[in-house]
Amino acid sequence: METNAQLWYIMREYISSAEERGVDPTDLISFLLELSFHTQGAAYSLSTLTEVQRVAIMDLMELGLVKLQQGRKDSWFIPTKLATNLSSSLSDSAASKEGIVVVETNFRLYAYSASKLHCEILRLFSRVEYQLPNLIVGAITKESLYGAFDNGITAEQIISFLQQNAHPRVIDKIPIVPENVTDQIRLWENDRNRVEMVLSHVYEDFPSKDMFEQCCDHARDNGYLLWEDAKKMRLIVNAEFHQEMREFLRRQR
């Protein structure tokens, strides 16, 4: 059995038993699909998850879909390659391998499917307006995309999904997804991720890993932390708080 098929079989059993554990299957499906759009190897804070999602993460760790990393005051989950394959596993097994999605130049979206999974995937980045027995109708909006970006889904991942799951009637078109739609998706992502220039100060050459982690925790807890690199023991904080960090470092020595 192929890896994707094995993964789908396990996830299907896990989802089907959700109600017995007091979990809404729709919420679980949505979380699994969001996880599949996360970046392999990147660390995401457990503090951003709901209680149900935290329980699911522990189960997924046992299945090899995520790894856990424990810090002094916070913990992170790190998606593995299996996790990033979830959407294709769910999509491939939920319906036929034939594409289902048609996107129009007015940002309207039609998915020829009765699959609950397909509907939940589309909800991650579009506004689903209604679902008929074999048709899902929705629209790609600025608000729906901002919600996707907030969940760690990128413009390129959304565009790739729409292209890879295009309906046969549009698969031969060039481009498969209207250019004005893909351009606007990227523009909205860029608008969301505008770079803000902030004066900052770099701290490095820590005498120990313990000292580095204490400084990271202090900066994070007080809202100074801008960036950290645990491997190189280097952190960057807002320059406004340089004096506070210096005093903290002095007290630790």
GUSESE-275049 format. One record per residue (C-alpha): residue in three letters; chain; y, z, x. Coordinates in pm, 1 decimal, decimal comma, always signed. Each point is the difference from the previous one (the first is absolute). Layout:
# GUSESE-275049
rec mitor ala; filo A; y Y; z Z; x X .
...
//
This chain:
# GUSESE-275049
rec mitor met; filo A; y +0,0; z +0,0; x +0,0 .
rec mitor glu; filo A; y +345,3; z -94,0; x +135,3 .
rec mitor thr; filo A; y +240,7; z +277,7; x +95,5 .
rec mitor asn; filo A; y +243,4; z -82,9; x -283,5 .
rec mitor ala; filo A; y -283,2; z +2,3; x -253,3 .
rec mitor gln; filo A; y -128,9; z +333,8; x +130,5 .
rec mitor leu; filo A; y +349,8; z +144,2; x -10,9 .
rec mitor trp; filo A; y +51,7; z -122,4; x -355,0 .
rec mitor tyr; filo A; y -331,1; z +152,0; x -112,0 .
rec mitor ile; filo A; y +97,7; z +340,2; x +141,3 .
rec mitor met; filo A; y +352,1; z -15,5; x -145,3 .
rec mitor arg; filo A; y -131,8; z -107,9; x -340,2 .
rec mitor glu; filo A; y -225,4; z +304,8; x -13,5 .
rec mitor tyr; filo A; y +284,3; z +222,1; x +121,0 .
rec mitor ile; filo A; y +240,8; z -132,6; x -264,2 .
rec mitor ser; filo A; y -258,3; z +14,0; x -280,7 .
rec mitor ser; filo A; y -60,1; z +370,4; x +66,8 .
rec mitor ala; filo A; y +373,8; z +80,9; x +4,4 .
rec mitor glu; filo A; y +18,7; z +123,8; x -359,4 .
rec mitor glu; filo A; y -287,4; z +241,3; x +63,1 .
rec mitor arg; filo A; y +215,8; z +153,9; x +274,5 .
rec mitor gly; filo A; y +301,7; z +20,8; x -232,0 .
rec mitor val; filo A; y +180,2; z -290,8; x +168,0 .
rec mitor asp; filo A; y +166,4; z -291,0; x -182,2 .
rec mitor pro; filo A; y -181,7; z -315,5; x +124,0 .
rec mitor thr; filo A; y +321,1; z -204,4; x -28,5 .
rec mitor asp; filo A; y +185,5; z +237,7; x +232,8 .
rec mitor leu; filo A; y -289,6; z -12,6; x +245,0 .
rec mitor ile; filo A; y -15,7; z -380,7; x -2,4 .
rec mitor ser; filo A; y +375,3; z -19,5; x +56,2 .
rec mitor phe; filo A; y -21,6; z +236,9; x +297,0 .
rec mitor leu; filo A; y -291,6; z -189,1; x +156,7 .
rec mitor leu; filo A; y +189,1; z -326,7; x -29,3 .
rec mitor glu; filo A; y +316,6; z +150,9; x +148,3 .
rec mitor leu; filo A; y -213,0; z +128,4; x +287,3 .
rec mitor ser; filo A; y -133,3; z -350,4; x +61,4 .
rec mitor phe; filo A; y +355,4; z -123,4; x +60,7 .
rec mitor his; filo A; y +70,1; z +268,1; x +261,2 .
rec mitor thr; filo A; y +2,7; z -95,2; x +367,2 .
rec mitor gln; filo A; y -323,4; z +53,3; x +190,0 .
rec mitor gly; filo A; y +42,1; z +273,3; x +261,6 .
rec mitor ala; filo A; y +339,2; z +123,3; x -127,1 .
rec mitor ala; filo A; y +43,4; z +369,1; x -86,8 .
rec mitor tyr; filo A; y +112,9; z +103,5; x -350,2 .
rec mitor ser; filo A; y +92,7; z +355,7; x -95,6 .
rec mitor leu; filo A; y -234,5; z +182,7; x -236,9 .
rec mitor ser; filo A; y +304,1; z +181,6; x -140,4 .
rec mitor thr; filo A; y +97,9; z -316,8; x -189,3 .
rec mitor leu; filo A; y -325,6; z +1,6; x -200,5 .
rec mitor thr; filo A; y -78,1; z +160,7; x -334,2 .
rec mitor glu; filo A; y -279,6; z +256,1; x -25,6 .
rec mitor val; filo A; y -237,2; z -262,1; x -144,0 .
rec mitor gln; filo A; y +82,1; z -239,5; x +284,4 .
rec mitor arg; filo A; y -59,6; z +270,0; x +260,6 .
rec mitor val; filo A; y -345,4; z +65,8; x -142,9 .
rec mitor ala; filo A; y -68,3; z -375,0; x +5,7 .
rec mitor ile; filo A; y +112,3; z -21,6; x +364,2 .
rec mitor met; filo A; y -257,2; z +263,2; x +98,2 .
rec mitor asp; filo A; y -271,5; z -202,7; x -175,4 .
rec mitor leu; filo A; y +119,5; z -321,1; x +166,0 .
rec mitor met; filo A; y -8,1; z +169,7; x +339,7 .
rec mitor glu; filo A; y -371,5; z +70,1; x -51,2 .
rec mitor leu; filo A; y -48,6; z -369,8; x -79,5 .
rec mitor gly; filo A; y +184,9; z -112,3; x +313,8 .
rec mitor leu; filo A; y +298,4; z -154,0; x -178,3 .
rec mitor val; filo A; y +252,9; z +238,4; x +154,6 .
rec mitor lys; filo A; y +28,1; z +239,9; x +291,6 .
rec mitor leu; filo A; y +189,7; z +328,2; x -15,4 .
rec mitor gln; filo A; y +239,4; z +129,1; x +263,6 .
rec mitor gln; filo A; y +109,8; z +363,6; x -2,5 .
rec mitor gly; filo A; y +339,1; z +101,4; x +139,3 .
rec mitor arg; filo A; y +149,7; z +345,1; x +38,6 .
rec mitor lys; filo A; y +168,1; z -4,9; x -340,8 .
rec mitor asp; filo A; y -93,5; z -332,1; x -155,0 .
rec mitor ser; filo A; y -306,6; z -221,0; x -34,7 .
rec mitor trp; filo A; y -35,7; z -376,7; x -15,0 .
rec mitor phe; filo A; y -258,3; z -250,1; x -119,3 .
rec mitor ile; filo A; y -61,7; z -319,1; x +194,8 .
rec mitor pro; filo A; y -153,1; z -301,4; x -183,1 .
rec mitor thr; filo A; y -288,2; z -174,8; x +175,8 .
rec mitor lys; filo A; y -92,7; z -367,7; x -22,4 .
rec mitor leu; filo A; y -227,7; z +80,4; x -294,6 .
rec mitor ala; filo A; y +296,1; z +136,3; x -197,1 .
rec mitor thr; filo A; y +210,1; z -309,4; x +61,4 .
rec mitor asn; filo A; y -292,2; z -211,1; x -129,2 .
rec mitor leu; filo A; y -3,8; z +186,3; x -331,6 .
rec mitor ser; filo A; y +216,9; z -242,6; x -196,4 .
rec mitor ser; filo A; y -212,5; z -300,8; x +94,5 .
rec mitor ser; filo A; y -317,8; z +195,7; x -78,6 .
rec mitor leu; filo A; y +127,9; z +104,6; x -341,0 .
rec mitor ser; filo A; y +147,6; z -339,6; x -75,9 .
rec mitor asp; filo A; y -304,0; z -200,0; x +111,4 .
rec mitor ser; filo A; y -238,5; z +209,2; x -207,1 .
rec mitor ala; filo A; y +212,7; z +52,5; x -310,4 .
rec mitor ala; filo A; y -16,7; z -360,5; x -112,0 .
rec mitor ser; filo A; y -92,4; z -345,3; x +118,5 .
rec mitor lys; filo A; y +100,8; z -112,1; x +347,0 .
rec mitor glu; filo A; y +228,3; z -259,5; x -161,7 .
rec mitor gly; filo A; y +372,3; z +70,4; x +18,9 .
rec mitor ile; filo A; y +175,8; z +146,0; x -301,4 .
rec mitor val; filo A; y +376,1; z +14,1; x +66,4 .
rec mitor val; filo A; y +278,4; z -241,9; x -92,8 .
rec mitor val; filo A; y +355,7; z +83,1; x +110,2 .
rec mitor glu; filo A; y +291,2; z -197,9; x -146,4 .
rec mitor thr; filo A; y +344,7; z -68,5; x +144,8 .
rec mitor asn; filo A; y +154,6; z +241,8; x -253,9 .
rec mitor phe; filo A; y -210,3; z +283,6; x +152,1 .
rec mitor arg; filo A; y -235,8; z +8,8; x -298,3 .
rec mitor leu; filo A; y -357,6; z +76,4; x +92,9 .
rec mitor tyr; filo A; y -319,7; z -88,8; x -187,7 .
rec mitor ala; filo A; y -345,0; z +124,7; x +98,9 .
rec mitor tyr; filo A; y -296,5; z -154,3; x -180,0 .
rec mitor ser; filo A; y -226,9; z +302,6; x +7,3 .
rec mitor ala; filo A; y -136,8; z +276,3; x -221,5 .
rec mitor ser; filo A; y -50,7; z +227,9; x +299,9 .
rec mitor lys; filo A; y +155,8; z +345,5; x -7,9 .
rec mitor leu; filo A; y -0,2; z -6,9; x +379,3 .
rec mitor his; filo A; y +204,4; z -319,0; x +12,6 .
rec mitor cys; filo A; y +248,4; z +153,5; x -242,1 .
rec mitor glu; filo A; y +34,7; z +310,0; x +219,9 .
rec mitor ile; filo A; y +47,7; z -213,7; x +312,2 .
rec mitor leu; filo A; y +279,7; z -193,8; x -170,5 .
rec mitor arg; filo A; y +164,5; z +322,1; x -118,6 .
rec mitor leu; filo A; y +48,5; z +98,5; x +364,3 .
rec mitor phe; filo A; y +270,1; z -262,6; x +50,4 .
rec mitor ser; filo A; y +83,1; z -154,4; x -339,7 .
rec mitor arg; filo A; y +97,3; z +108,7; x -350,0 .
rec mitor val; filo A; y -303,3; z -60,9; x -223,1 .
rec mitor glu; filo A; y +136,4; z -72,6; x -347,7 .
rec mitor tyr; filo A; y -317,1; z -46,7; x -200,7 .
rec mitor gln; filo A; y -370,9; z -64,0; x +40,6 .
rec mitor leu; filo A; y -194,2; z -233,0; x -227,8 .
rec mitor pro; filo A; y -381,9; z -22,8; x +2,9 .
rec mitor asn; filo A; y +2,7; z -252,2; x +287,4 .
rec mitor leu; filo A; y +362,5; z -11,5; x +109,6 .
rec mitor ile; filo A; y +237,9; z +239,2; x +174,2 .
rec mitor val; filo A; y +369,9; z -84,7; x -32,8 .
rec mitor gly; filo A; y +270,0; z +153,4; x +215,2 .
rec mitor ala; filo A; y +299,7; z -56,1; x +222,3 .
rec mitor ile; filo A; y +93,7; z +65,0; x +360,9 .
rec mitor thr; filo A; y +321,4; z +202,9; x -7,3 .
rec mitor lys; filo A; y +222,4; z +170,7; x +253,3 .
rec mitor glu; filo A; y -96,1; z +340,5; x -139,6 .
rec mitor ser; filo A; y -375,2; z -69,1; x +4,2 .
rec mitor leu; filo A; y +19,7; z -121,0; x +360,3 .
rec mitor tyr; filo A; y +203,6; z +301,8; x +108,7 .
rec mitor gly; filo A; y -277,9; z +216,6; x -143,4 .
rec mitor ala; filo A; y -253,2; z -195,7; x +206,3 .
rec mitor phe; filo A; y +208,0; z +30,1; x +317,2 .
rec mitor asp; filo A; y +31,2; z +376,0; x -57,6 .
rec mitor asn; filo A; y -381,2; z +15,2; x -5,7 .
rec mitor gly; filo A; y -27,7; z -174,1; x +336,0 .
rec mitor ile; filo A; y -80,2; z -348,5; x -130,4 .
rec mitor thr; filo A; y +179,9; z -276,4; x +190,2 .
rec mitor ala; filo A; y +146,6; z -328,5; x -122,6 .
rec mitor glu; filo A; y -249,3; z -198,1; x +209,7 .
rec mitor gln; filo A; y -294,8; z +188,4; x -151,6 .
rec mitor ile; filo A; y +122,3; z -77,7; x -351,9 .
rec mitor ile; filo A; y +59,2; z -367,5; x +79,5 .
rec mitor ser; filo A; y -339,5; z -24,4; x +169,2 .
rec mitor phe; filo A; y -171,5; z +151,3; x -305,9 .
rec mitor leu; filo A; y +172,2; z -247,7; x -233,5 .
rec mitor gln; filo A; y -96,4; z -293,9; x +222,5 .
rec mitor gln; filo A; y -361,5; z +106,4; x +53,9 .
rec mitor asn; filo A; y -55,2; z +63,8; x -371,9 .
rec mitor ala; filo A; y +179,0; z -308,9; x -133,1 .
rec mitor his; filo A; y -147,7; z -165,3; x -309,4 .
rec mitor pro; filo A; y -179,4; z -336,3; x +58,8 .
rec mitor arg; filo A; y +270,2; z -187,4; x -192,0 .
rec mitor val; filo A; y +262,5; z +94,6; x +262,4 .
rec mitor ile; filo A; y -216,0; z +31,1; x +312,1 .
rec mitor asp; filo A; y +81,9; z -356,8; x +110,7 .
rec mitor lys; filo A; y +374,5; z +40,3; x -43,8 .
rec mitor ile; filo A; y +222,6; z +32,3; x +306,3 .
rec mitor pro; filo A; y +106,3; z +272,9; x +12,3 .
rec mitor ile; filo A; y -259,2; z +181,7; x -212,8 .
rec mitor val; filo A; y +251,2; z +271,8; x -89,7 .
rec mitor pro; filo A; y +350,4; z -137,1; x -75,7 .
rec mitor glu; filo A; y +221,6; z +18,7; x +307,0 .
rec mitor asn; filo A; y +287,8; z +163,0; x -186,0 .
rec mitor val; filo A; y -236,5; z +283,1; x -99,6 .
rec mitor thr; filo A; y -137,9; z +64,1; x +350,0 .
rec mitor asp; filo A; y +350,4; z -19,6; x +149,3 .
rec mitor gln; filo A; y +132,1; z +251,4; x -253,1 .
rec mitor ile; filo A; y -290,2; z +240,1; x +59,2 .
rec mitor arg; filo A; y +83,0; z -1,4; x +371,6 .
rec mitor leu; filo A; y +373,1; z +37,5; x -67,9 .
rec mitor trp; filo A; y -56,0; z +302,6; x -222,4 .
rec mitor glu; filo A; y -217,4; z +156,5; x +269,2 .
rec mitor asn; filo A; y +268,0; z -64,0; x +263,5 .
rec mitor asp; filo A; y +263,2; z +144,0; x -231,8 .
rec mitor arg; filo A; y -215,5; z +310,3; x -43,5 .
rec mitor asn; filo A; y -57,7; z +36,6; x +372,2 .
rec mitor arg; filo A; y +348,5; z -51,7; x +136,9 .
rec mitor val; filo A; y +42,4; z +161,9; x +339,3 .
rec mitor glu; filo A; y +242,2; z +291,7; x +12,7 .
rec mitor met; filo A; y +152,1; z +79,1; x +338,7 .
rec mitor val; filo A; y -20,1; z +371,3; x +79,8 .
rec mitor leu; filo A; y +111,5; z +169,1; x +320,5 .
rec mitor ser; filo A; y -305,6; z +169,4; x +145,1 .
rec mitor his; filo A; y -137,4; z +190,1; x +296,1 .
rec mitor val; filo A; y -336,4; z -50,7; x +173,5 .
rec mitor tyr; filo A; y -212,4; z +296,0; x +111,8 .
rec mitor glu; filo A; y -288,4; z -52,2; x +240,8 .
rec mitor asp; filo A; y -173,8; z +152,0; x +305,0 .
rec mitor phe; filo A; y -128,2; z +297,5; x -196,7 .
rec mitor pro; filo A; y -195,6; z +251,3; x +211,3 .
rec mitor ser; filo A; y -286,0; z +15,0; x -251,0 .
rec mitor lys; filo A; y -139,7; z -153,4; x -317,2 .
rec mitor asp; filo A; y +53,0; z +330,0; x -178,2 .
rec mitor met; filo A; y +371,2; z +1,4; x +85,1 .
rec mitor phe; filo A; y +33,8; z -360,8; x -117,5 .
rec mitor glu; filo A; y -165,5; z +78,5; x -336,4 .
rec mitor gln; filo A; y +219,1; z +307,3; x -50,1 .
rec mitor cys; filo A; y +312,2; z -210,2; x +58,1 .
rec mitor cys; filo A; y -122,8; z -273,1; x -235,9 .
rec mitor asp; filo A; y -72,9; z +256,6; x -270,6 .
rec mitor his; filo A; y +341,1; z +163,0; x +45,4 .
rec mitor ala; filo A; y +184,0; z -334,3; x -14,5 .
rec mitor arg; filo A; y -203,6; z -119,5; x -298,0 .
rec mitor asp; filo A; y +42,2; z +324,8; x -196,8 .
rec mitor asn; filo A; y +376,4; z -6,5; x +50,3 .
rec mitor gly; filo A; y +48,7; z -369,5; x -69,0 .
rec mitor tyr; filo A; y +98,3; z -104,9; x +355,1 .
rec mitor leu; filo A; y -307,0; z -206,0; x +86,9 .
rec mitor leu; filo A; y +46,8; z -377,3; x +12,6 .
rec mitor trp; filo A; y -310,2; z -106,9; x +195,1 .
rec mitor glu; filo A; y -286,4; z +143,7; x +203,9 .
rec mitor asp; filo A; y -269,4; z -130,1; x +233,0 .
rec mitor ala; filo A; y -278,3; z +256,2; x +36,6 .
rec mitor lys; filo A; y -179,5; z -199,3; x +269,4 .
rec mitor lys; filo A; y +301,4; z -14,2; x +233,7 .
rec mitor met; filo A; y +137,0; z +337,6; x -119,8 .
rec mitor arg; filo A; y +337,3; z -147,2; x -82,3 .
rec mitor leu; filo A; y +223,5; z +63,0; x -299,9 .
rec mitor ile; filo A; y +338,3; z -115,1; x -125,3 .
rec mitor val; filo A; y +230,4; z +216,4; x -210,0 .
rec mitor asn; filo A; y +337,0; z -50,2; x -164,9 .
rec mitor ala; filo A; y +270,1; z +53,9; x +265,1 .
rec mitor glu; filo A; y +188,7; z +231,2; x -237,1 .
rec mitor phe; filo A; y -267,8; z +260,3; x +57,8 .
rec mitor his; filo A; y -35,8; z -34,2; x +376,6 .
rec mitor gln; filo A; y +149,1; z +345,1; x +59,6 .
rec mitor glu; filo A; y -239,2; z +163,0; x -249,6 .
rec mitor met; filo A; y -296,1; z -169,8; x +170,9 .
rec mitor arg; filo A; y +119,8; z +114,2; x +342,5 .
rec mitor glu; filo A; y +21,1; z +358,7; x -123,5 .
rec mitor phe; filo A; y -346,6; z -24,0; x -153,1 .
rec mitor leu; filo A; y -142,6; z -135,2; x +327,4 .
rec mitor arg; filo A; y +169,9; z +276,1; x +194,5 .
rec mitor arg; filo A; y -158,5; z +266,1; x -223,0 .
rec mitor gln; filo A; y -346,2; z -149,5; x +55,1 .
rec mitor arg; filo A; y +19,5; z +23,9; x +379,3 .
//
